[in-house]
Amino acid sequence: MAGFDALINECPLLLPQNRQKTVFDGFVMVKEIALRNKHDLQSPPPPQYYEQLIKEIENLGWDKLAYMDTEFRTIKLKAEDSAGREHMITIKLKSKYPADPPDCATDFPVPFVLSWTHQSLLKNLHSQFLAALDSLQEFWDVMDEIDEKTWVLEPENPTRRATTRRIAIRNNASINVEVDPRHPKMLPECCFLGADHVVTPLKKKLNTNMHLWSPESTVLQNLKDILEIDFPSPTTHEKFSLGMECGICYAYRLASSIPDQVCDDPRCGQPFHQECLYEWLRGLPSSRQSFNIIFGECPYCGKPITAKMIIKRCST
């Protein structure tokens, strides 16, 4: 009985499941010291590991080392591509390195596949990193031209691995392009966003002039030629001069989203965040809903308008 009392004192969330009090159900409070992960419980590498690693970095060049943690397990190496863009590779070394290949993470839009043998060293890894950089030069050139010469609506701060750009075309109209990193000068996937009376003619031009796409030209120049338009420049236009703020919350950016729904009436064309429009319509007594779509009237012109319910998923 004394043992049972001591157990309950330590673990008050346990309940006995039999009279003998040998089977329990419930929760056990675990002290922080017991939550050490497997990495912390591993024995440190032998001294030869550190000696060899220092020699490898010296052989590679200390100027290429951007970071190393205090345990000598995580290393970041840097490199510049032919256009002067800086890139980083994060290397997670294992205790049996170099017999076991390290885990690598890069800013590439495609997986970095490491070829590794037990004789491989950091210098060999860095050489493979440089070769992979060279193969992606054309892709980054294409994306940089879009970023420098157009008004990119999304993503707001694109990373080197991002393959999509949502580009402003005119008031309340934009195009989302997804570039293939392996074939960056080929026709990308295109999706027009905006009022039907604005984007429908652009869709027709794309379908009609698609055969004029030239792999010798850049993606941006091809889009200009095929759509017969000039894209707004980031140096001559501001977001708000394009009339892109939401007509309900009066903001351009709501959390991570920007206005992506527009009234189809040519005389109105007011943009809205989809979430704002849905909540607005849901509060109107005249609105009706079918599945995840709500039907109502534009708050500005009164013309019919719809909005989809945004289903938010919780990350685990």
ROLUMTI-827583 format. One record per atom (N, C-alpha, C): x, y, z. Coordinates in steps of 0.001 Angstrom, whole numbers, padded with zeros to 6 digits, always signed. Each point is the difference from the previous one (the first is absolute). Layout:
BEGIN
XYZ/...
//
This chain:
BEGIN
+000820-001211+000000/-000820+001211+000000/+000852+001259+000000/+001129-000102+000763/+000897+001151+000031/+000561+000291-001375/+000286-001070-000765/+000509+000186-001355/-001015+000651-000905/-001294-000370+000206/-001068+000603-000794/-000126+001495+000294/+000059+000341+001323/-000102+001408+000377/+001142+000824-000587/+001196-000583+000019/+001154+000720-000555/-000170+000211-001496/-000557-001022-000680/-000209+000111-001445/-001013+001094-000321/-001110+000030+000769/-001036+000994-000246/+000517+001410+000297/+000843+000113+001032/+000585+001309+000303/+000859+000512-001150/+000734-000910-000615/+000865+000376-001130/-000796+000187-001286/-001031-000836-000173/-000778+000021-001248/-001489+000066+000338/-000506+001154+000373/-001401+000110+000445/-001026-000207-001107/+000426-000038-001254/-000929-000184-001109/-000190-001452-000390/+000525-000945+000805/-000181-001426-000241/-001178-000525+000795/-000782-000899-000604/-001132-000636+000674/+000179-001508-000051/-000168-000713+001138/+000127-001471-000006/-001129-000629-000779/+000304-001070-000735/-000972-000689-000832/-000410-001363+000559/+000609-000413+001110/-000401-001253+000645/+000153+000143+001509/-000571-000968+000737/+000027+000079+001462/+001401-000167+000564/+000801-000776-000692/+001364-000211+000472/+000876+001239-000193/-000502+000951-000766/+000726+001240-000294/+001369-000277-000624/-000081-000902-000993/+001213-000316-000762/-000097+000499-001441/-001200+000432-000405/-000215+000513-001351/-000576+001411+000125/+000604+000952-000735/-000416+001397+000090/-000254+000570-001390/-000824+001041-000024/-000253+000747-001229/+000018+001489+000352/+000472+000830-000942/+000058+001429+000260/+001219+000646-000609/+000529+001007+000657/+001106+000780-000547/+001147+000046+001003/+001199+000048-000528/+001201+000091+000823/+000696+001304-000320/+000292+000802+001006/+000739+001245-000176/+001482-000328-000107/+000592+000387-001135/+001398-000329-000264/+000867+001222+000248/+001061-000121+000781/+000907+001106+000262/+000790+000335-001270/+000447+001262-000148/+000701+000449-001209/+001253-000778-000276/+000689-000450+001064/+001264-000713-000212/-000210-001308-000736/-001231-000531+000057/-000303-001266-000679/-000394+000202-001444/-000088+001244-000436/-000428+000285-001366/+001160+000236-000953/+001195-000373+000401/+001138+000154-000901/-000220-000829-001259/+000311+000601-001125/-000197-000740-001240/+001159-000965-000245/-000195-000800-000999/+000982-001046-000290/+001361+000577-000310/-000001+001165-000663/+001271+000634-000364/+000826+000333+001242/-000698+000518+001045/+000707+000381+001217/+000576-001198+000728/-000673-001164-000147/+000453-001188+000725/+001119-000733-000725/+000281+000375-001240/+001065-000660-000736/+001349+000384+000585/+000899-000934-000023/+001354+000288+000467/+000705+000883-001023/+000863+000892+000439/+000691+000895-000943/+000940-000778-000909/+000283+000531-001179/+000919-000677-000913/+001402-000088+000606/+000827-000894-000525/+001380-000106+000495/+000812+001236-000381/+001133+000230+000653/+000829+001182-000292/+000402+000093-001468/+000172-001150-000659/+000404+000005-001412/-001032+000700-000887/-001282-000066+000417/-001077+000640-000751/+000263+001498-000114/+000302+000647+001142/+000220+001449+000017/+001274+000376-000747/+001029-000808+000180/+001275+000276-000674/-000160-000060-001509/-000717-001030-000472/-000189-000138-001442/-000875+001126-000539/-001033+000373+000754/-000906+001046-000463/+000723+001330-000160/+000857+000357+000951/+000764+001245-000081/+000915-000022-001218/+000647-001141-000239/+000880-000119-001173/-000790+000175-001297/-001209-000572-000045/-000817+000117-001205/-000406+001452-000263/-000357+000721+001068/-000384+001407-000170/+001196+000825-000450/+001173-000286+000545/+001212+000699-000436/+000281-000277-001461/-000195-001245-000421/+000236-000372-001395/-001016+000655-000933/-001247+000102+000471/-001051+000639-000791/+000192+001514-000053/+000379+000579+001139/+000156+001453+000104/-000962+000560+001030/+000548+000665+001015/-000843+000542+001063/-000956+001064-000515/+000317+000623-001146/-000876+001028-000553/-001333-000572-000483/-000049-001312-000179/-001242-000630-000459/-000874-000460+001169/+000526+000097+001211/-000761-000384+001180/-000811+001188+000499/-001336-000171+000060/-000878+001071+000478/-000416-000207+001453/-000026-001267+000443/-000463-000272+001361/+000407-001414+000397/+000286-000170+001299/+000209-001326+000565/-000436+000038+001463/-000819-000959+000415/-000487+000022+001375/+001079-000485+000968/-000272+000146+001284/+001010-000316+001019/+000283-001484+000092/-000883-000843-000531/+000208-001445+000040/+000679-000529-001259/+000298+000891-000949/+000645-000386-001254/-000858-001009-000778/-001317+000150+000124/-000904-000926-000691/-000725+000681-001162/-000290+001301+000152/-000713+000747-001033/+000928+001040-000613/+000147-000081-001311/+000900+000899-000734/-000786+000644-001137/+000254+001290-000221/-000582+000699-001148/+001135+000499-000881/-000033-000412-001271/+000987+000444-000975/-000674+000943-000989/+000746+001015-000438/-000570+000978-000921/+000727-000042-001335/-000696+000507-001017/+000588+000083-001338/-000743+001047-000801/+000673+000596-000957/-000621+000952-000914/-000137-000629-001369/-001146+000271-000642/-000149-000492-001365/+000598+001014-000969/-000122-000256-001286/+000652+000843-001004/-000567+001415-000043/-001206+000194+000554/-000607+001329+000020/+000237+000721+001323/+000804-000602+000872/+000307+000627+001277/-001040-000230+001079/-000962-000889-000238/-001010-000312+001010/+000597-000967+001019/-000207+000282+001279/+000568-000859+001045/-000988-001097+000372/+000534-001203+000154/-000807-001156+000362/+000655-000716+001172/-000817-000759+000720/+000467-000682+001195/-000440-001458-000040/+000872-000871+000495/-000366-001399+000196/+000228-000336+001459/-001013-000568+000645/+000089-000396+001404/+000280-001489+000063/+001047-000360+000712/+000464-001383+000057/-000107-000507+001431/-000714-001100+000187/-000125-000645+001310/+000877-001250-000007/+001107+000076+000732/+000938-001116+000041/-000417-001035+001042/+000284-001250-000284/-000314-001084+000928/+001273-000438+000726/-000174-000697+001104/+001150-000355+000839/+000972-000915-000728/-000496-000752-001009/+000880-000901-000751/+000472+000629-001313/-000114+001314-000114/+000512+000696-001192/+001513-000243-000087/+000536-000234-001222/-000658+000061-001313/-000562-001327-000501/+000008-001032+000847/-000554-001282-000438/-001490+000135-000309/-000726+000747+000834/-001416+000252-000247/-000175+001341-000706/-000778+000056-001067/-000189+001275-000722/-000754+001006+000858/+000338+001265-000109/-000715+001032+000769/-001356+000312-000625/-000867+000643+000784/-001263+000522-000516/+000232+001439-000453/-000528+000329-001185/+000251+001326-000576/-001313+000712-000308/-000008+001311+000210/-001159+000837-000336/+000501+001235-000746/-000670+000345-001104/+000403+001135-000826/-001198+000906-000269/+000257+001112-000696/-001083+000893-000423/-000402-000284-001446/+000275-001210-000486/-000303-000343-001387/-001490-000278-000185/-000534+000283-001198/-001400-000329-000290/-000198-001469-000359/+001087-000735-000117/-000048-001444-000272/+000838-000703+001059/-000245-001290+000248/+000775-000706+001019/+001487-000037-000342/+000828+000184+001026/+001441-000133-000161/+000367-001443+000315/+000420-000733-001031/+000328-001418+000147/+001508-000132+000166/+000421-000485+001163/+001421-000118+000320/+000501-001382-000364/+001073-000039-000778/+000677-001258-000312/+001126-000187+001012/-000070-001081+000787/+000909-000122+001148/+000601-001397+000085/+001299-000038+000240/+000693-001250+000328/+000718+000211+001321/+000501-001071+000585/+000641+000137+001304/+001295+000800-000071/+000531+000207-001238/+001182+000844-000137/-000347+001472-000221/-001295+000310-000191/-000396+001372-000307/+000267+000923+001178/+000349+001258-000332/+000305+000995+001015/-000758+001286-000309/+000159+001004+000866/-000708+001266-000170/+000322+000664-001337/+001237-000116-000444/+000383+000633-001260/-000774-000601-001160/-000176-001318+000034/-000775-000675-001034/-001466+000427+000061/-000522+000112+001202/-001388+000438+000181/-000184+001411-000540/+000937+000885+000313/-000101+001382-000467/+000083+000083-001516/+000796-000862-000607/+000099-000034-001464/-001335-000409-000616/-000669-000973+000608/-001316-000402-000491/-001016+001131+000175/+000145+000729+001076/-000855+001159+000256/+000177+001045-001100/+001256+000269-000376/+000277+000984-001053/-000550-000455-001347/+000126-001299-000285/-000511-000527-001268/-001522+000137-000065/-000665-000257+001113/-001457+000158+000038/-000390+001467-000176/+000797+000906+000567/-000245+001434-000182/+000037+000377-001469/+001014-000485-000693/+000156+000331-001420/-001211-000437-000817/-000580-001142+000370/-001134-000518-000781/-001266+000823+000194/-000024+000863+001015/-001200+000783+000301/+000148+001490-000332/+001113+000377-000643/+000245+001411-000307/-001108+000617-000846/-000419-000721-001024/-001007+000533-000917/-001328+000225+000719/-000358-000914+000901/-001240+000146+000764/+000038+001264+000841/+001089+000215+000739/+000080+001182+000859/+000089+001286-000817/+000610-000060-001182/+000017+001177-000875/-001426+000392-000401/-000809-001017-000343/-001393+000242-000396/-000791+000622+001144/+000155-000568+001200/-000761+000494+001142/+000464+001397+000425/+001304+000248-000076/+000515+001320+000357/-000521+001079-000938/-000108-000317-001288/-000523+000988-000946/-001450+000343+000327/-000792-001001+000357/-001388+000249+000385/-000050+000876+001242/+000835-000315+000987/-000003+000763+001253/+000437+001452-000214/+000944+000204-000910/+000555+001340-000204/-000853+000879-000905/-000756-000609-000939/-000672+000784-001020/-001523-000010+000081/-000580-000742+000963/-001457-000026+000136/-000375+000261+001455/-001296+000215+000207/-000491+000147+001375/-000470-001374+000460/+000813-000664+000828/-000321-001333+000503/-000894+000141+001224/-001202-000542-000105/-000955+000071+001105/+000239-001098+001031/+000314-001171-000471/+000301-001142+000872/+001054-000879-000664/+000878-000612+000785/+000200+000193+001437/+000640+001359+000283/-000223+000502+001211/+000466+001343+000333/+001528+000055+000043/+000617-001012+000565/+001465-000098+000058/+000409-001374-000512/+000046-000181-001317/+000260-001330-000554/+001391-000520+000352/+000062-001278+000307/+001278-000658+000252/+000542-000540-001314/+001223-000470+000037/+000621-000541-001212/-000666-001299-000457/-000718-000664+000897/-000649-001246-000394/-001408+000220-000544/-000507+001232+000100/-001365+000277-000459/-000073-000036-001523/-000974-000721-000520/-000146-000158-001458/-001191+000774-000559/-000793+000645+000858/-001186+000717-000471/+000122+001494+000274/-000658+000778-000834/-000118+001437+000186/-001401+000421-000432/-000653+000794+000831/-001253+000625-000403/+000319+001431-000375/-000217+000346-001277/+000446+001270-000560/-001206+000879-000317/+000055+001259+000433/-001069+000947-000317/+000000+000312-001499/-001186+000025-000597/-000150+000345-001417/-000583+001403-000144/-001075+000236+000700/-000659+001303-000006/-000911+000042+001207/-000809+001048+000086/-000907+000134+001131/-000887-001235+000127/+000144-000690+001131/-000831-001166+000324/+000233-001207-000908/+001162-000144-000558/+000303-001166-000826/+001464-000389+000186/+000241-001300+000059/+001372-000494+000169/+000120-001368-000635/+001241-000459-000145/+000265-001322-000551/+000953-000729+000931/-000328-001245+000283/+000869-000844+000817/+000750-000941-000929/+001327+000064+000025/+000812-000862-000862/+000831-000934+000861/+000092-001253-000423/+000843-000987+000670/+001038-000499-000994/+001256+000310+000278/+001102-000302-000909/+000613-001347+000353/+000267-000805-001006/+000651-001298+000202/+001498+000241+000166/+000586-000311+001164/+001430+000276+000217/+000917-000743-000966/-000453-001143-000472/+000833-000789-000922/-000124+000484-001444/-001083+000675-000296/-000220+000550-001355/-000546+001414+000146/+000812+000926+000504/-000505+001322+000386/-000440+000905-001138/+000411-000288-001222/-000383+000876-001110/-001177-000538-000800/-000542-001119+000437/-001189-000524-000656/-001240+000689+000569/-001124-000159-000688/-001249+000623+000425/-000367-000481+001406/-000110+000920+000967/-000358-000411+001362/-001495-000229+000138/-000403-000605+001110/-001423-000103+000300/-000516+001393+000348/-001095+000399-000627/-000535+001355+000187/-001432-000065+000506/-000311+000855+000966/-001352+000101+000530/-000332+001474+000180/-001058+000459-000666/-000407+001404+000088/-000953+000185+001179/+000170+001096+000706/-000841+000317+001144/-000572+001398-000177/-001302+000127+000202/-000631+001300-000146/-001402-000111-000553/-000588+001136-000280/-001357+000024-000543/-000031-000648-001379/-001098-000711-000288/-000104-000726-001272/+000161+000911-001207/-000583+001207+000055/+000059+000876-001166/+001422+000499-000273/+000894-000149+001000/+001402+000399-000187/+000858-001185-000423/-000171-001142+000661/+000911-001121-000237/-000410-000878-001176/-001279+000000-000359/-000430-000843-001123/+000716+000358-001301/+000129+001293-000382/+000765+000329-001219/+001467-000421+000098/+000579+000057+001192/+001395-000411+000164/+000145-001507-000184/-000959-000763+000508/+000031-001455-000198/-000075-000342-001484/-000844+000727-000731/-000140-000256-001433/+001295+000315-000744/+000657+001097+000402/+001275+000347-000641/+001058-001062+000269/+000030-000512+001220/+000979-001035+000335/-000231-001243-000836/-001256-000435-000126/-000315-001190-000788/+000253+000214-001487/-000293+001203-000470/+000166+000286-001434/+001465+000146-000386/+000800+000625+000855/+001394+000320-000343/+001017-000955+000616/-000479-001090+000607/+000903-000915+000689/+001103-000534-000913/-000319-000152-001276/+000983-000546-000950/+001160+000968-000241/-000148+001251+000423/+001063+000986-000199/+001060-000044+001107/-000214-000850+000985/+000962-000080+001113/+001373-000399-000517/+001003+000786+000382/+001359-000240-000490/+000931-000350+001152/+000618-001205-000024/+000964-000371+001044/+001239+000890-000001/+000189+000772-001060/+001146+000902-000073/-000222+001267+000823/-001262+000303+000297/-000321+001180+000799/-000264-000408+001445/-000011+000986+000886/-000277-000280+001398/-001505-000193+000206/-000356-000534+001154/-001416-000196+000320/-000735+001333-000016/+000585+001021+000608/-000660+001304+000070/-000226+000594-001383/+001017-000051-000864/-000150+000565-001336/-001045-000764-000806/-000017-001329+000141/-001012-000803-000685/-001405+000359+000463/-000170+000177+001298/-001324+000363+000519/-000446+001353-000540/+000931+000942-000078/-000330+001306-000567/-000451-000120-001447/+000746-000789-000774/-000299-000131-001427/-001314-000734-000246/-000216-001087+000739/-001178-000826-000237/-001275+000669+000508/+000091+000640+001176/-001176+000661+000562/-000194+001416-000540/+001050+000502-000695/-000029+001338-000592/-000259+001063+001071/+000774-000085+001087/-000154+000943+001108/+001373+000403+000513/+000029+001081+000776/+001164+000388+000781/-000367-000135+001466/+000840-000674+000749/-000273-000198+001419/+000383+001250+000798/-000783+000333+001027/+000370+001135+000854/+001365-000230+000632/+000799+001037+000062/+001330-000091+000589/-000062+000319+001486/+000779-000675+000826/-000007+000302+001439/+000527+001392+000319/+000738+000597-000918/+000554+001338+000245/-000972+001116-000363/-001042-000321-000750/-000933+001037-000444/-001409-000190+000545/-000244-001121+000674/-001338-000253+000536/+000091-000443+001456/-000973+000389+000758/-000162-000466+001372/-001208-000926+000057/-000016-000861+000996/-001135-000924+000147/-001325+000750-000011/-000052+001091+000762/-001274+000665+000167/-000393+000809-001234/+000974+000419-000816/-000358+000692-001232/-000617-000966-000995/+000202-001284+000221/-000622-001003-000856/-001408-000346+000491/-000437+000632+001092/-001334-000267+000522/-000162-001403+000531/+001039-000542+000635/-000040-001388+000431/-000455-000180+001444/-000332+001090+000726/-000421-000176+001384/-001425-000560+000044/-000255-000807+001036/-001296-000662+000169/-001088+001038+000252/-001165-000178-000628/-001099+000933+000159/-000770-000170+001298/+000372-000979+000816/-000698-000217+001268/+000882+000366+001191/+001234-000534+000044/+000892+000330+001115/+000924+001168-000330/+000022+000442-001271/+000793+001144-000481/+001506-000221+000166/+000406-001253+000096/+001425-000334+000106/+000415-000784-001234/+001284+000080-000311/+000512-000772-001140/+000277-001431+000416/+000703-000169+001114/+000377-001345+000446/-000746-000346+001277/-000636-001156-000004/-000691-000534+001161/+000691-001302+000382/+000771+000071+001114/+000868-001135+000371/+000933-000271-001177/-000110-001181-000613/+000891-000324-001121/-000686+000131-001353/-001265+000437-000028/-000738+000058-001261/-000181+001438-000465/-000185+000164-001300/-000294+001295-000595/-001334-000128-000726/-000653+001113-000382/-001298-000095-000679/+000076-000900-001232/-000843-001021-000025/+000036-000958-001099/-001383-000241-000607/-000968+000830+000360/-001334-000107-000583/-000458+001392-000415/-000640+000086-001167/-000368+001295-000574/-001439-000055-000480/-000721+001107+000189/-001346+000107-000560/+000096-000039-001525/-000831-000848-000626/+000082-000186-001445/-000649+001124-000798/-000721+000878+000662/-000623+001104-000730/+001099+000966-000469/+000105+000259-001325/+001064+000871-000519/-000013+001395+000597/-001176+000471+000420/-000087+001345+000559/+000421+000047+001465/+000165-001157+000591/+000386-000063+001416/+001427-000545+000131/+000176-001310-000173/+001331-000605+000039/+000707+000122+001340/-000759+000156+001085/+000612+000171+001315/+000614-001323+000479/+001257+000026+000453/+000623-001231+000510/-000324-000233+001476/+000052-001263+000394/-000239-000380+001389/+000918-001159+000382/+000320-000070+001285/+000544-001249+000518/-001144-001011+000009/+000274-001214-000411/-001054-001005-000037/-000612-000213+001383/+000838+000008+001034/-000491-000199+001362/-000904+001150+000430/+000379+001242-000338/-000822+001165+000354/-001344-000057-000701/+000016-000323-001302/-001239-000030-000765/-000929-001085+000524/+000559-001144+000328/-000831-001088+000523/-000684+000415+001297/+000763+000603+000920/-000573+000415+001279/-001048+001104-000200/+000257+000902-000950/-000959+001065-000275/-001318-000577-000518/+000101-000879-000999/-001198-000579-000595/-000761-000855+001001/+000718-000678+000863/-000639-000874+000974/-000868+000799+000975/+000356+001260+000209/-000771+000836+000912/-001207+000657-000632/-000184-000143-001313/-001153+000616-000664/-001213-000914+000077/-001164+000514+000354/-001196-000850+000072/-000436-000525-001355/+000400+000677-001082/-000422-000413-001341/+000917-001046-000630/+001125-000320+000655/+000956-000947-000585/-000485-001433+000194/+000499-000897-000842/-000301-001420+000143/+001271-000796-000234/+000056-001192+000569/+001219-000798-000069/-000299-001381-000542/+000895-000485-000859/-000084-001351-000535/+001365-000653+000157/+000054-001025+000843/+001264-000648+000347/+000962+001054+000563/+001144+000204-000648/+000973+000957+000551/+000003+001329-000758/-001031+000255-000818/-000099+001244-000767/-001193+000794+000501/+000218+001290+000220/-001063+000878+000445/-000305+001013-001106/-001284+000248-000225/-000460+000878-001067/-000602+001266+000618/+000303+001139-000589/-000537+001253+000503/+000218+001128-000983/+000029+001249+000514/+000181+001161-000851/+001282+000727+000371/+000645+000581-001012/+001209+000789+000219/-000328+001171+000926/+000803+000210+001033/-000285+001106+000917/+000127+001375-000638/+000553+000090-001211/+000184+001302-000651/-001058+000274-001073/-000242-000998-000861/-000915+000261-001110/-001289-000801+000080/-000068-000956+000903/-001215-000788+000169/-000181-001116-001002/+000960-000190-000910/-000098-001071-000979/+000291-001351+000670/-000516-001113-000573/+000234-001319+000604/+001499-000313+000099/+000371-000587+001111/+001393-000379+000227/+000019-001212+000919/+001021-000830-000129/+000120-001202+000835/+001359-000018+000676/+000085-000786+001052/+001277-000190+000697/+000046-001412+000550/+001194-000585-000013/+000177-001343+000545/+000461+000087+001441/-000458-000956+000793/+000451-000090+001376/+001441-000484+000014/+000842+000661+000771/+001397-000398+000129/+000103-001031+001108/+000463-001184-000351/+000158-001080+000982/+001420+000060+000529/+000146+000338+001267/+001316+000120+000623/+000383-001324+000629/+001173-000467-000356/+000490-001264+000545/+001046+000277+001072/-000133-000700+001096/+000949+000150+001097/+001196-000900-000241/+001186+000567+000107/+001214-000802-000167/+000256-000792+001271/+000541-001185-000187/+000315-000844+001155/+001478-000218+000085/
//
